[in-house]
């Protein structure tokens, strides 16, 4: 059986926020944390002038206010289609 990889599979790697690499504001991504072992789905808002703020899911409280420090993000893979 042949596997049809998601069209974004080549982008499926961790993007470091230390390198100034941030996701688009209109998409949900997987977030990696320097002080928590499990990735979570979240989003990023802001810009290079005002700064970027990460949020978990649809929450209004930032990750930092919850004590979570984002160190990287990854696009969420598209579902596998057979």
N, C-alpha and C positions, 0 to 999 in steps of 0.2 A: 504494500500500500504506500503510495507516494504521499509525502507530507507537503501541504501548501503552507509555507511559512507566512506569518503576518507581514504585510508590506512594510512595516517599520522595524523589522527584526535587526537591520544593520545599525539602528540607532539605540539598540538595547544594551547600553552600558551606563555606568554611573558618571554623571557630570559633576565635577567638583565645584562647590560654591566658592572655595578659596581662589579658584582660577577665574572668578568673575563670570561663570557660566550659569545663567538663570533661565528657567523655562518661560514660555509665553504665559501671559496672565490669563488667557482664556482656556487653559487646559489643566486637567488633573494629572498628577504625576505620582510616582512612588518616591517617598522621602526616606533618606537614610539619616540616622542621628549619631552624633559622636558619643552620646551618653545613654543610648537605648538600643538593644540588640535587634529589634524587629522593624522592618520598614513598614511605613503606613502610607495610605493614599492621602494626598493633600494638594494644595495649590499655592501659588506664589503671586503676590500683588506688589506693585511698586515699579520703580524705574531706577536707572543708574544715577539720577540726580538726587532723588529723595530717599533712595535705599529700597531694599527688597524685604518683604515680610512674608514668612511662610505660615500657612494655616492648615490644620487637619480637616479633611473633608469640607463640609459646609460651615464649620465652626467660625465664630466671629472673634474668638480669643486666639492670639498668635501662639505659635509653637513655643517661643521663648517665654511667654507668660505662663505656659504650662510646664516650664522647666525642660523643654526638649530643644536641643541645638542641632539644626540641620547642617550636615556637612556635604551632602551630595543628593542628587535627584536623578531619576530615570523615567523615560516615557513609559506609560502603562502599555503593555503589549495588547495588540488587537486579539480578539478571540480566534482560536484555531478553527479553520474551516476545512472540512474533508473534501 
